[in-house]
Amino acid sequence: MADPKDIYQCQTSNCGFTYDPDRGDKKRQIPKGTRFEELPEEWCCKVCGASRKMFRPLAGPGSVKEDGI
């Protein structure tokens, strides 16, 4: 299991859906505690179908917070 400080929520720029590692994705059998980086390559947004490439972390490396936006 990942260190809690390394688990970030990621949000898609398409529809605003946020993947929350604390919840996982029950519909697609992704267990709680699964980091975004650990999701299968074929995983996509359950709302709009956006690929993983369309998501951005809400904290940590590459995030809006880190970029100062």
PDB file of N, H, CA, C and O in Angstrom:
ATOM      1  N   MET A   1       0.854  -1.181   0.000  1.00  0.00           N
ATOM      2  CA  MET A   1       0.000   0.000   0.000  1.00  0.00           C
ATOM      3  C   MET A   1       0.890   1.231   0.000  1.00  0.00           C
ATOM      4  O   MET A   1       1.947   1.236   0.631  1.00  0.00           O
ATOM      5  N   ALA A   2       0.477   2.252  -0.691  1.00  0.00           N
ATOM      6  H   ALA A   2      -0.381   2.247  -1.204  1.00  0.00           H
ATOM      7  CA  ALA A   2       1.240   3.493  -0.820  1.00  0.00           C
ATOM      8  C   ALA A   2       1.212   4.292   0.476  1.00  0.00           C
ATOM      9  O   ALA A   2       0.277   4.189   1.271  1.00  0.00           O
ATOM     10  N   ASP A   3       2.248   5.082   0.667  1.00  0.00           N
ATOM     11  H   ASP A   3       3.007   5.165   0.021  1.00  0.00           H
ATOM     12  CA  ASP A   3       2.320   6.002   1.796  1.00  0.00           C
ATOM     13  C   ASP A   3       1.227   7.053   1.605  1.00  0.00           C
ATOM     14  O   ASP A   3       1.111   7.609   0.513  1.00  0.00           O
ATOM     15  N   PRO A   4       0.423   7.342   2.631  1.00  0.00           N
ATOM     16  CA  PRO A   4      -0.672   8.305   2.474  1.00  0.00           C
ATOM     17  C   PRO A   4      -0.242   9.660   1.910  1.00  0.00           C
ATOM     18  O   PRO A   4      -1.020  10.289   1.193  1.00  0.00           O
ATOM     19  N   LYS A   5       0.965  10.126   2.211  1.00  0.00           N
ATOM     20  H   LYS A   5       1.597   9.615   2.794  1.00  0.00           H
ATOM     21  CA  LYS A   5       1.400  11.422   1.687  1.00  0.00           C
ATOM     22  C   LYS A   5       1.658  11.380   0.187  1.00  0.00           C
ATOM     23  O   LYS A   5       1.756  12.427  -0.453  1.00  0.00           O
ATOM     24  N   ASP A   6       1.769  10.183  -0.381  1.00  0.00           N
ATOM     25  H   ASP A   6       1.689   9.332   0.139  1.00  0.00           H
ATOM     26  CA  ASP A   6       1.997  10.024  -1.817  1.00  0.00           C
ATOM     27  C   ASP A   6       0.714   9.739  -2.595  1.00  0.00           C
ATOM     28  O   ASP A   6       0.764   9.508  -3.803  1.00  0.00           O
ATOM     29  N   ILE A   7      -0.426   9.752  -1.920  1.00  0.00           N
ATOM     30  H   ILE A   7      -0.467   9.940  -0.938  1.00  0.00           H
ATOM     31  CA  ILE A   7      -1.699   9.461  -2.578  1.00  0.00           C
ATOM     32  C   ILE A   7      -2.440  10.768  -2.829  1.00  0.00           C
ATOM     33  O   ILE A   7      -2.853  11.445  -1.887  1.00  0.00           O
ATOM     34  N   TYR A   8      -2.605  11.119  -4.092  1.00  0.00           N
ATOM     35  H   TYR A   8      -2.269  10.569  -4.857  1.00  0.00           H
ATOM     36  CA  TYR A   8      -3.256  12.367  -4.474  1.00  0.00           C
ATOM     37  C   TYR A   8      -4.525  12.094  -5.263  1.00  0.00           C
ATOM     38  O   TYR A   8      -4.638  11.089  -5.965  1.00  0.00           O
ATOM     39  N   GLN A   9      -5.473  13.007  -5.133  1.00  0.00           N
ATOM     40  H   GLN A   9      -5.381  13.823  -4.562  1.00  0.00           H
ATOM     41  CA  GLN A   9      -6.642  12.968  -5.987  1.00  0.00           C
ATOM     42  C   GLN A   9      -6.243  13.554  -7.339  1.00  0.00           C
ATOM     43  O   GLN A   9      -5.405  14.452  -7.410  1.00  0.00           O
ATOM     44  N   CYS A  10      -6.840  13.048  -8.396  1.00  0.00           N
ATOM     45  H   CYS A  10      -7.521  12.318  -8.339  1.00  0.00           H
ATOM     46  CA  CYS A  10      -6.583  13.560  -9.735  1.00  0.00           C
ATOM     47  C   CYS A  10      -7.915  13.907 -10.376  1.00  0.00           C
ATOM     48  O   CYS A  10      -8.903  13.190 -10.216  1.00  0.00           O
ATOM     49  N   GLN A  11      -7.930  15.027 -11.110  1.00  0.00           N
ATOM     50  H   GLN A  11      -7.128  15.610 -11.240  1.00  0.00           H
ATOM     51  CA  GLN A  11      -9.164  15.517 -11.712  1.00  0.00           C
ATOM     52  C   GLN A  11      -9.006  15.645 -13.218  1.00  0.00           C
ATOM     53  O   GLN A  11      -7.960  16.065 -13.713  1.00  0.00           O
ATOM     54  N   THR A  12     -10.064  15.276 -13.945  1.00  0.00           N
ATOM     55  H   THR A  12     -10.914  14.935 -13.544  1.00  0.00           H
ATOM     56  CA  THR A  12     -10.032  15.400 -15.393  1.00  0.00           C
ATOM     57  C   THR A  12     -10.364  16.828 -15.818  1.00  0.00           C
ATOM     58  O   THR A  12     -11.187  17.508 -15.204  1.00  0.00           O
ATOM     59  N   SER A  13      -9.704  17.255 -16.876  1.00  0.00           N
ATOM     60  H   SER A  13      -9.036  16.703 -17.374  1.00  0.00           H
ATOM     61  CA  SER A  13      -9.977  18.598 -17.394  1.00  0.00           C
ATOM     62  C   SER A  13     -11.244  18.624 -18.241  1.00  0.00           C
ATOM     63  O   SER A  13     -11.748  19.701 -18.556  1.00  0.00           O
ATOM     64  N   ASN A  14     -11.763  17.465 -18.612  1.00  0.00           N
ATOM     65  H   ASN A  14     -11.353  16.590 -18.356  1.00  0.00           H
ATOM     66  CA  ASN A  14     -12.978  17.397 -19.443  1.00  0.00           C
ATOM     67  C   ASN A  14     -14.240  17.733 -18.654  1.00  0.00           C
ATOM     68  O   ASN A  14     -14.930  18.706 -18.957  1.00  0.00           O
ATOM     69  N   CYS A  15     -14.533  16.922 -17.641  1.00  0.00           N
ATOM     70  H   CYS A  15     -13.972  16.132 -17.395  1.00  0.00           H
ATOM     71  CA  CYS A  15     -15.807  17.076 -16.939  1.00  0.00           C
ATOM     72  C   CYS A  15     -15.658  17.453 -15.470  1.00  0.00           C
ATOM     73  O   CYS A  15     -16.649  17.757 -14.807  1.00  0.00           O
ATOM     74  N   GLY A  16     -14.434  17.436 -14.955  1.00  0.00           N
ATOM     75  H   GLY A  16     -13.628  17.189 -15.493  1.00  0.00           H
ATOM     76  CA  GLY A  16     -14.217  17.790 -13.561  1.00  0.00           C
ATOM     77  C   GLY A  16     -14.301  16.623 -12.596  1.00  0.00           C
ATOM     78  O   GLY A  16     -14.163  16.820 -11.389  1.00  0.00           O
ATOM     79  N   PHE A  17     -14.525  15.398 -13.098  1.00  0.00           N
ATOM     80  H   PHE A  17     -14.637  15.238 -14.079  1.00  0.00           H
ATOM     81  CA  PHE A  17     -14.566  14.230 -12.223  1.00  0.00           C
ATOM     82  C   PHE A  17     -13.218  14.075 -11.524  1.00  0.00           C
ATOM     83  O   PHE A  17     -12.168  14.248 -12.143  1.00  0.00           O
ATOM     84  N   THR A  18     -13.253  13.750 -10.238  1.00  0.00           N
ATOM     85  H   THR A  18     -14.107  13.610  -9.735  1.00  0.00           H
ATOM     86  CA  THR A  18     -12.035  13.554  -9.456  1.00  0.00           C
ATOM     87  C   THR A  18     -11.914  12.099  -9.039  1.00  0.00           C
ATOM     88  O   THR A  18     -12.817  11.543  -8.414  1.00  0.00           O
ATOM     89  N   TYR A  19     -10.774  11.480  -9.396  1.00  0.00           N
ATOM     90  H   TYR A  19     -10.041  11.931  -9.903  1.00  0.00           H
ATOM     91  CA  TYR A  19     -10.479  10.128  -8.904  1.00  0.00           C
ATOM     92  C   TYR A  19      -9.908  10.279  -7.503  1.00  0.00           C
ATOM     93  O   TYR A  19      -8.926  10.992  -7.300  1.00  0.00           O
ATOM     94  N   ASP A  20     -10.519   9.614  -6.545  1.00  0.00           N
ATOM     95  H   ASP A  20     -11.317   9.034  -6.709  1.00  0.00           H
ATOM     96  CA  ASP A  20     -10.094   9.673  -5.154  1.00  0.00           C
ATOM     97  C   ASP A  20      -9.541   8.310  -4.742  1.00  0.00           C
ATOM     98  O   ASP A  20     -10.298   7.345  -4.640  1.00  0.00           O
ATOM     99  N   PRO A  21      -8.220   8.219  -4.502  1.00  0.00           N
ATOM    100  CA  PRO A  21      -7.626   6.942  -4.120  1.00  0.00           C
ATOM    101  C   PRO A  21      -8.196   6.377  -2.817  1.00  0.00           C
ATOM    102  O   PRO A  21      -8.170   5.164  -2.607  1.00  0.00           O
ATOM    103  N   ASP A  22      -8.708   7.241  -1.947  1.00  0.00           N
ATOM    104  H   ASP A  22      -8.730   8.226  -2.118  1.00  0.00           H
ATOM    105  CA  ASP A  22      -9.307   6.768  -0.697  1.00  0.00           C
ATOM    106  C   ASP A  22     -10.596   5.987  -0.954  1.00  0.00           C
ATOM    107  O   ASP A  22     -11.039   5.216  -0.103  1.00  0.00           O
ATOM    108  N   ARG A  23     -11.191   6.186  -2.126  1.00  0.00           N
ATOM    109  H   ARG A  23     -10.831   6.812  -2.817  1.00  0.00           H
ATOM    110  CA  ARG A  23     -12.435   5.492  -2.481  1.00  0.00           C
ATOM    111  C   ARG A  23     -12.221   4.396  -3.514  1.00  0.00           C
ATOM    112  O   ARG A  23     -12.970   3.420  -3.547  1.00  0.00           O
ATOM    113  N   GLY A  24     -11.203   4.548  -4.358  1.00  0.00           N
ATOM    114  H   GLY A  24     -10.594   5.341  -4.331  1.00  0.00           H
ATOM    115  CA  GLY A  24     -11.004   3.593  -5.445  1.00  0.00           C
ATOM    116  C   GLY A  24     -12.101   3.768  -6.492  1.00  0.00           C
ATOM    117  O   GLY A  24     -12.663   4.854  -6.637  1.00  0.00           O
ATOM    118  N   ASP A  25     -12.398   2.707  -7.209  1.00  0.00           N
ATOM    119  H   ASP A  25     -11.941   1.825  -7.091  1.00  0.00           H
ATOM    120  CA  ASP A  25     -13.452   2.737  -8.226  1.00  0.00           C
ATOM    121  C   ASP A  25     -14.187   1.405  -8.156  1.00  0.00           C
ATOM    122  O   ASP A  25     -13.822   0.437  -8.823  1.00  0.00           O
ATOM    123  N   LYS A  26     -15.214   1.380  -7.345  1.00  0.00           N
ATOM    124  H   LYS A  26     -15.510   2.166  -6.803  1.00  0.00           H
ATOM    125  CA  LYS A  26     -15.961   0.143  -7.091  1.00  0.00           C
ATOM    126  C   LYS A  26     -16.508  -0.470  -8.380  1.00  0.00           C
ATOM    127  O   LYS A  26     -16.476  -1.687  -8.562  1.00  0.00           O
ATOM    128  N   LYS A  27     -17.012   0.390  -9.274  1.00  0.00           N
ATOM    129  H   LYS A  27     -17.038   1.379  -9.126  1.00  0.00           H
ATOM    130  CA  LYS A  27     -17.605  -0.076 -10.527  1.00  0.00           C
ATOM    131  C   LYS A  27     -16.605  -0.892 -11.358  1.00  0.00           C
ATOM    132  O   LYS A  27     -16.974  -1.878 -11.996  1.00  0.00           O
ATOM    133  N   ARG A  28     -15.350  -0.469 -11.340  1.00  0.00           N
ATOM    134  H   ARG A  28     -15.051   0.332 -10.821  1.00  0.00           H
ATOM    135  CA  ARG A  28     -14.317  -1.141 -12.135  1.00  0.00           C
ATOM    136  C   ARG A  28     -13.392  -2.013 -11.283  1.00  0.00           C
ATOM    137  O   ARG A  28     -12.317  -2.416 -11.729  1.00  0.00           O
ATOM    138  N   GLN A  29     -13.822  -2.296 -10.063  1.00  0.00           N
ATOM    139  H   GLN A  29     -14.695  -1.969  -9.702  1.00  0.00           H
ATOM    140  CA  GLN A  29     -13.112  -3.182  -9.145  1.00  0.00           C
ATOM    141  C   GLN A  29     -11.687  -2.703  -8.835  1.00  0.00           C
ATOM    142  O   GLN A  29     -10.755  -3.503  -8.761  1.00  0.00           O
ATOM    143  N   ILE A  30     -11.534  -1.372  -8.653  1.00  0.00           N
ATOM    144  H   ILE A  30     -12.291  -0.722  -8.713  1.00  0.00           H
ATOM    145  CA  ILE A  30     -10.271  -0.788  -8.237  1.00  0.00           C
ATOM    146  C   ILE A  30     -10.382  -0.592  -6.721  1.00  0.00           C
ATOM    147  O   ILE A  30     -11.220   0.185  -6.263  1.00  0.00           O
ATOM    148  N   PRO A  31      -9.548  -1.285  -5.939  1.00  0.00           N
ATOM    149  CA  PRO A  31      -9.676  -1.209  -4.482  1.00  0.00           C
ATOM    150  C   PRO A  31      -9.267   0.144  -3.903  1.00  0.00           C
ATOM    151  O   PRO A  31      -8.479   0.882  -4.495  1.00  0.00           O
ATOM    152  N   LYS A  32      -9.822   0.448  -2.732  1.00  0.00           N
ATOM    153  H   LYS A  32     -10.461  -0.152  -2.251  1.00  0.00           H
ATOM    154  CA  LYS A  32      -9.445   1.648  -2.000  1.00  0.00           C
ATOM    155  C   LYS A  32      -7.938   1.641  -1.779  1.00  0.00           C
ATOM    156  O   LYS A  32      -7.346   0.582  -1.572  1.00  0.00           O
ATOM    157  N   GLY A  33      -7.313   2.817  -1.823  1.00  0.00           N
ATOM    158  H   GLY A  33      -7.794   3.677  -1.992  1.00  0.00           H
ATOM    159  CA  GLY A  33      -5.872   2.927  -1.603  1.00  0.00           C
ATOM    160  C   GLY A  33      -5.042   2.796  -2.863  1.00  0.00           C
ATOM    161  O   GLY A  33      -3.815   2.871  -2.803  1.00  0.00           O
ATOM    162  N   THR A  34      -5.694   2.599  -4.018  1.00  0.00           N
ATOM    163  H   THR A  34      -6.691   2.538  -4.067  1.00  0.00           H
ATOM    164  CA  THR A  34      -4.972   2.479  -5.284  1.00  0.00           C
ATOM    165  C   THR A  34      -4.609   3.868  -5.796  1.00  0.00           C
ATOM    166  O   THR A  34      -5.489   4.678  -6.088  1.00  0.00           O
ATOM    167  N   ARG A  35      -3.315   4.137  -5.904  1.00  0.00           N
ATOM    168  H   ARG A  35      -2.601   3.479  -5.668  1.00  0.00           H
ATOM    169  CA  ARG A  35      -2.856   5.425  -6.416  1.00  0.00           C
ATOM    170  C   ARG A  35      -3.218   5.558  -7.889  1.00  0.00           C
ATOM    171  O   ARG A  35      -3.347   4.561  -8.599  1.00  0.00           O
ATOM    172  N   PHE A  36      -3.381   6.793  -8.339  1.00  0.00           N
ATOM    173  H   PHE A  36      -3.276   7.603  -7.763  1.00  0.00           H
ATOM    174  CA  PHE A  36      -3.728   7.044  -9.735  1.00  0.00           C
ATOM    175  C   PHE A  36      -2.710   6.397 -10.667  1.00  0.00           C
ATOM    176  O   PHE A  36      -3.077   5.822 -11.692  1.00  0.00           O
ATOM    177  N   GLU A  37      -1.432   6.490 -10.308  1.00  0.00           N
ATOM    178  H   GLU A  37      -1.134   6.957  -9.475  1.00  0.00           H
ATOM    179  CA  GLU A  37      -0.363   5.930 -11.134  1.00  0.00           C
ATOM    180  C   GLU A  37      -0.450   4.409 -11.257  1.00  0.00           C
ATOM    181  O   GLU A  37       0.120   3.829 -12.181  1.00  0.00           O
ATOM    182  N   GLU A  38      -1.150   3.771 -10.342  1.00  0.00           N
ATOM    183  H   GLU A  38      -1.613   4.242  -9.592  1.00  0.00           H
ATOM    184  CA  GLU A  38      -1.293   2.313 -10.334  1.00  0.00           C
ATOM    185  C   GLU A  38      -2.518   1.823 -11.095  1.00  0.00           C
ATOM    186  O   GLU A  38      -2.706   0.617 -11.254  1.00  0.00           O
ATOM    187  N   LEU A  39      -3.348   2.743 -11.562  1.00  0.00           N
ATOM    188  H   LEU A  39      -3.195   3.723 -11.433  1.00  0.00           H
ATOM    189  CA  LEU A  39      -4.539   2.345 -12.312  1.00  0.00           C
ATOM    190  C   LEU A  39      -4.130   1.699 -13.629  1.00  0.00           C
ATOM    191  O   LEU A  39      -3.105   2.069 -14.202  1.00  0.00           O
ATOM    192  N   PRO A  40      -4.910   0.744 -14.119  1.00  0.00           N
ATOM    193  CA  PRO A  40      -4.610   0.125 -15.411  1.00  0.00           C
ATOM    194  C   PRO A  40      -4.609   1.177 -16.525  1.00  0.00           C
ATOM    195  O   PRO A  40      -5.352   2.156 -16.451  1.00  0.00           O
ATOM    196  N   GLU A  41      -3.793   0.985 -17.536  1.00  0.00           N
ATOM    197  H   GLU A  41      -3.190   0.190 -17.596  1.00  0.00           H
ATOM    198  CA  GLU A  41      -3.698   1.928 -18.659  1.00  0.00           C
ATOM    199  C   GLU A  41      -5.056   2.163 -19.318  1.00  0.00           C
ATOM    200  O   GLU A  41      -5.328   3.270 -19.782  1.00  0.00           O
ATOM    201  N   GLU A  42      -5.903   1.152 -19.366  1.00  0.00           N
ATOM    202  H   GLU A  42      -5.682   0.252 -18.989  1.00  0.00           H
ATOM    203  CA  GLU A  42      -7.194   1.279 -20.035  1.00  0.00           C
ATOM    204  C   GLU A  42      -8.255   1.953 -19.165  1.00  0.00           C
ATOM    205  O   GLU A  42      -9.364   2.202 -19.636  1.00  0.00           O
ATOM    206  N   TRP A  43      -7.930   2.256 -17.889  1.00  0.00           N
ATOM    207  H   TRP A  43      -7.029   2.054 -17.507  1.00  0.00           H
ATOM    208  CA  TRP A  43      -8.880   2.918 -17.006  1.00  0.00           C
ATOM    209  C   TRP A  43      -9.230   4.289 -17.582  1.00  0.00           C
ATOM    210  O   TRP A  43      -8.369   4.972 -18.137  1.00  0.00           O
ATOM    211  N   CYS A  44     -10.502   4.692 -17.448  1.00  0.00           N
ATOM    212  H   CYS A  44     -11.202   4.138 -16.998  1.00  0.00           H
ATOM    213  CA  CYS A  44     -10.931   5.998 -17.943  1.00  0.00           C
ATOM    214  C   CYS A  44     -11.984   6.584 -17.004  1.00  0.00           C
ATOM    215  O   CYS A  44     -12.507   5.896 -16.127  1.00  0.00           O
ATOM    216  N   CYS A  45     -12.282   7.857 -17.202  1.00  0.00           N
ATOM    217  H   CYS A  45     -11.857   8.417 -17.914  1.00  0.00           H
ATOM    218  CA  CYS A  45     -13.273   8.556 -16.397  1.00  0.00           C
ATOM    219  C   CYS A  45     -14.627   7.862 -16.541  1.00  0.00           C
ATOM    220  O   CYS A  45     -15.077   7.569 -17.648  1.00  0.00           O
ATOM    221  N   LYS A  46     -15.261   7.610 -15.403  1.00  0.00           N
ATOM    222  H   LYS A  46     -14.895   7.848 -14.504  1.00  0.00           H
ATOM    223  CA  LYS A  46     -16.559   6.930 -15.458  1.00  0.00           C
ATOM    224  C   LYS A  46     -17.691   7.877 -15.852  1.00  0.00           C
ATOM    225  O   LYS A  46     -18.810   7.428 -16.100  1.00  0.00           O
ATOM    226  N   VAL A  47     -17.416   9.180 -15.914  1.00  0.00           N
ATOM    227  H   VAL A  47     -16.507   9.545 -15.713  1.00  0.00           H
ATOM    228  CA  VAL A  47     -18.436  10.153 -16.306  1.00  0.00           C
ATOM    229  C   VAL A  47     -18.365  10.463 -17.802  1.00  0.00           C
ATOM    230  O   VAL A  47     -19.356  10.342 -18.522  1.00  0.00           O
ATOM    231  N   CYS A  48     -17.156  10.870 -18.262  1.00  0.00           N
ATOM    232  H   CYS A  48     -16.351  10.969 -17.677  1.00  0.00           H
ATOM    233  CA  CYS A  48     -17.044  11.322 -19.657  1.00  0.00           C
ATOM    234  C   CYS A  48     -16.185  10.414 -20.542  1.00  0.00           C
ATOM    235  O   CYS A  48     -16.104  10.620 -21.753  1.00  0.00           O
ATOM    236  N   GLY A  49     -15.544   9.407 -19.935  1.00  0.00           N
ATOM    237  H   GLY A  49     -15.609   9.239 -18.951  1.00  0.00           H
ATOM    238  CA  GLY A  49     -14.733   8.479 -20.717  1.00  0.00           C
ATOM    239  C   GLY A  49     -13.329   8.975 -21.038  1.00  0.00           C
ATOM    240  O   GLY A  49     -12.630   8.361 -21.844  1.00  0.00           O
ATOM    241  N   ALA A  50     -12.900  10.086 -20.417  1.00  0.00           N
ATOM    242  H   ALA A  50     -13.468  10.585 -19.762  1.00  0.00           H
ATOM    243  CA  ALA A  50     -11.561  10.628 -20.667  1.00  0.00           C
ATOM    244  C   ALA A  50     -10.481   9.637 -20.247  1.00  0.00           C
ATOM    245  O   ALA A  50     -10.620   8.935 -19.245  1.00  0.00           O
ATOM    246  N   SER A  51      -9.414   9.590 -21.020  1.00  0.00           N
ATOM    247  H   SER A  51      -9.301  10.160 -21.834  1.00  0.00           H
ATOM    248  CA  SER A  51      -8.301   8.696 -20.689  1.00  0.00           C
ATOM    249  C   SER A  51      -7.518   9.258 -19.506  1.00  0.00           C
ATOM    250  O   SER A  51      -7.726  10.400 -19.096  1.00  0.00           O
ATOM    251  N   ARG A  52      -6.624   8.451 -18.970  1.00  0.00           N
ATOM    252  H   ARG A  52      -6.455   7.524 -19.303  1.00  0.00           H
ATOM    253  CA  ARG A  52      -5.785   8.869 -17.845  1.00  0.00           C
ATOM    254  C   ARG A  52      -4.954  10.104 -18.181  1.00  0.00           C
ATOM    255  O   ARG A  52      -4.616  10.881 -17.288  1.00  0.00           O
ATOM    256  N   LYS A  53      -4.625  10.294 -19.447  1.00  0.00           N
ATOM    257  H   LYS A  53      -4.900   9.664 -20.173  1.00  0.00           H
ATOM    258  CA  LYS A  53      -3.812  11.442 -19.860  1.00  0.00           C
ATOM    259  C   LYS A  53      -4.530  12.765 -19.641  1.00  0.00           C
ATOM    260  O   LYS A  53      -3.887  13.813 -19.583  1.00  0.00           O
ATOM    261  N   MET A  54      -5.851  12.732 -19.518  1.00  0.00           N
ATOM    262  H   MET A  54      -6.373  11.880 -19.565  1.00  0.00           H
ATOM    263  CA  MET A  54      -6.634  13.948 -19.336  1.00  0.00           C
ATOM    264  C   MET A  54      -6.782  14.347 -17.872  1.00  0.00           C
ATOM    265  O   MET A  54      -7.445  15.340 -17.573  1.00  0.00           O
ATOM    266  N   PHE A  55      -6.175  13.591 -16.949  1.00  0.00           N
ATOM    267  H   PHE A  55      -5.636  12.784 -17.192  1.00  0.00           H
ATOM    268  CA  PHE A  55      -6.260  13.876 -15.522  1.00  0.00           C
ATOM    269  C   PHE A  55      -5.011  14.605 -15.043  1.00  0.00           C
ATOM    270  O   PHE A  55      -3.913  14.414 -15.564  1.00  0.00           O
ATOM    271  N   ARG A  56      -5.215  15.448 -14.032  1.00  0.00           N
ATOM    272  H   ARG A  56      -6.107  15.603 -13.608  1.00  0.00           H
ATOM    273  CA  ARG A  56      -4.110  16.183 -13.437  1.00  0.00           C
ATOM    274  C   ARG A  56      -4.223  16.076 -11.916  1.00  0.00           C
ATOM    275  O   ARG A  56      -5.320  16.190 -11.368  1.00  0.00           O
ATOM    276  N   PRO A  57      -3.088  15.855 -11.224  1.00  0.00           N
ATOM    277  CA  PRO A  57      -3.142  15.739  -9.760  1.00  0.00           C
ATOM    278  C   PRO A  57      -3.572  17.047  -9.108  1.00  0.00           C
ATOM    279  O   PRO A  57      -3.246  18.128  -9.598  1.00  0.00           O
ATOM    280  N   LEU A  58      -4.301  16.948  -8.006  1.00  0.00           N
ATOM    281  H   LEU A  58      -4.566  16.069  -7.608  1.00  0.00           H
ATOM    282  CA  LEU A  58      -4.719  18.124  -7.259  1.00  0.00           C
ATOM    283  C   LEU A  58      -3.677  18.539  -6.224  1.00  0.00           C
ATOM    284  O   LEU A  58      -3.793  19.611  -5.632  1.00  0.00           O
ATOM    285  N   ALA A  59      -2.655  17.700  -5.996  1.00  0.00           N
ATOM    286  H   ALA A  59      -2.561  16.828  -6.477  1.00  0.00           H
ATOM    287  CA  ALA A  59      -1.539  18.003  -5.090  1.00  0.00           C
ATOM    288  C   ALA A  59      -0.334  17.227  -5.591  1.00  0.00           C
ATOM    289  O   ALA A  59      -0.471  16.313  -6.404  1.00  0.00           O
ATOM    290  N   GLY A  60       0.832  17.587  -5.112  1.00  0.00           N
ATOM    291  H   GLY A  60       0.943  18.330  -4.451  1.00  0.00           H
ATOM    292  CA  GLY A  60       2.043  16.854  -5.474  1.00  0.00           C
ATOM    293  C   GLY A  60       2.610  17.258  -6.822  1.00  0.00           C
ATOM    294  O   GLY A  60       2.224  18.287  -7.377  1.00  0.00           O
ATOM    295  N   PRO A  61       3.532  16.451  -7.355  1.00  0.00           N
ATOM    296  CA  PRO A  61       4.221  16.769  -8.608  1.00  0.00           C
ATOM    297  C   PRO A  61       3.260  16.955  -9.782  1.00  0.00           C
ATOM    298  O   PRO A  61       2.383  16.123 -10.017  1.00  0.00           O
ATOM    299  N   GLY A  62       3.434  18.041 -10.505  1.00  0.00           N
ATOM    300  H   GLY A  62       4.146  18.717 -10.315  1.00  0.00           H
ATOM    301  CA  GLY A  62       2.609  18.305 -11.689  1.00  0.00           C
ATOM    302  C   GLY A  62       1.245  18.875 -11.393  1.00  0.00           C
ATOM    303  O   GLY A  62       0.432  19.025 -12.305  1.00  0.00           O
ATOM    304  N   SER A  63       0.968  19.200 -10.135  1.00  0.00           N
ATOM    305  H   SER A  63       1.628  19.079  -9.394  1.00  0.00           H
ATOM    306  CA  SER A  63      -0.350  19.667  -9.765  1.00  0.00           C
ATOM    307  C   SER A  63      -0.505  21.174  -9.927  1.00  0.00           C
ATOM    308  O   SER A  63       0.471  21.905 -10.093  1.00  0.00           O
ATOM    309  N   VAL A  64      -1.739  21.611  -9.874  1.00  0.00           N
ATOM    310  H   VAL A  64      -2.532  21.017  -9.739  1.00  0.00           H
ATOM    311  CA  VAL A  64      -2.048  23.029  -9.922  1.00  0.00           C
ATOM    312  C   VAL A  64      -1.389  23.717  -8.731  1.00  0.00           C
ATOM    313  O   VAL A  64      -0.838  24.809  -8.867  1.00  0.00           O
ATOM    314  N   LYS A  65      -1.446  23.083  -7.575  1.00  0.00           N
ATOM    315  H   LYS A  65      -1.893  22.195  -7.465  1.00  0.00           H
ATOM    316  CA  LYS A  65      -0.882  23.654  -6.359  1.00  0.00           C
ATOM    317  C   LYS A  65       0.630  23.877  -6.520  1.00  0.00           C
ATOM    318  O   LYS A  65       1.138  24.940  -6.163  1.00  0.00           O
ATOM    319  N   GLU A  66       1.340  22.895  -7.048  1.00  0.00           N
ATOM    320  H   GLU A  66       0.927  22.031  -7.338  1.00  0.00           H
ATOM    321  CA  GLU A  66       2.788  22.994  -7.215  1.00  0.00           C
ATOM    322  C   GLU A  66       3.160  24.013  -8.286  1.00  0.00           C
ATOM    323  O   GLU A  66       4.160  24.719  -8.156  1.00  0.00           O
ATOM    324  N   ASP A  67       2.354  24.089  -9.344  1.00  0.00           N
ATOM    325  H   ASP A  67       1.542  23.515  -9.449  1.00  0.00           H
ATOM    326  CA  ASP A  67       2.644  25.017 -10.441  1.00  0.00           C
ATOM    327  C   ASP A  67       2.329  26.465 -10.064  1.00  0.00           C
ATOM    328  O   ASP A  67       2.717  27.388 -10.780  1.00  0.00           O
ATOM    329  N   GLY A  68       1.634  26.667  -8.953  1.00  0.00           N
ATOM    330  H   GLY A  68       1.319  25.917  -8.371  1.00  0.00           H
ATOM    331  CA  GLY A  68       1.288  28.014  -8.513  1.00  0.00           C
ATOM    332  C   GLY A  68       0.163  28.653  -9.278  1.00  0.00           C
ATOM    333  O   GLY A  68       0.029  29.877  -9.291  1.00  0.00           O
ATOM    334  N   ILE A  69      -0.643  27.843  -9.912  1.00  0.00           N
ATOM    335  H   ILE A  69      -0.534  26.849  -9.902  1.00  0.00           H
ATOM    336  CA  ILE A  69      -1.769  28.343 -10.707  1.00  0.00           C
ATOM    337  C   ILE A  69      -2.963  28.556  -9.796  1.00  0.00           C
ATOM    338  O   ILE A  69      -4.024  28.976 -10.258  1.00  0.00           O
TER     339      ILE A  69
END
